[in-house]
Amino acid sequence: MGVIHHANYIKWMEEARVAFLDTLGCGYAEIEREGLVSPVVGISIDYRRPTMFSDEVEIGVRINRYSTRMMEIGYEIKNLTRGTLAAEGVSKHCFLKDGAVVSLKTALPKLDALLSAYMDSEENRTE
């Protein structure tokens, strides 16, 4: 059929999230070096239009919500080839160290500061 399988969108969201953290200034490798993980505790996708194998896509990432113990990330997957919105999604994450939920404020203050600054930034505000 030439249509991208729906499960690939979740993989794309993960890749976009990892790249976003790198861009923010604290990549996932650094998070893991500190003994932390950020598992997915919830995920949802609304599929809008199909994407074909030959299509080029762009994935926008934003943090919808952040507290020191969890974050919710929003995704917008645009089909650049067709000029359509292919999908929108949300993933929810907590922060764990040694199997227990932790606060980033104490476990990784650098990432807490970066995420807090992002949430406070003008470009992230919606009024």
C-alpha angles and dihedrals in degrees: 000000000000093000119134111248113249093238090065090070090067090052090049090051091052092049091048091049092051091048090047092055089050090052091047089058105255113077127198092256089060091047090053092046086061089056094253132128130188108207124192108254095175139009136180135176131191110203112212108170132000122260120216127214092254095049123108116224135195123203121208116202129196135164108242097183136005134183124163090263103039145020136196118209125199125208133196115193111199124192102221093186094058099026093236140123105252100184147339123213147174130207126190123207139182128198120244135186120181089350096304129107110252138186115249088213088073103020098048112002092176093062092042089055092048094048092044091050090049091052091049095047120113094236092058097050120102119189 
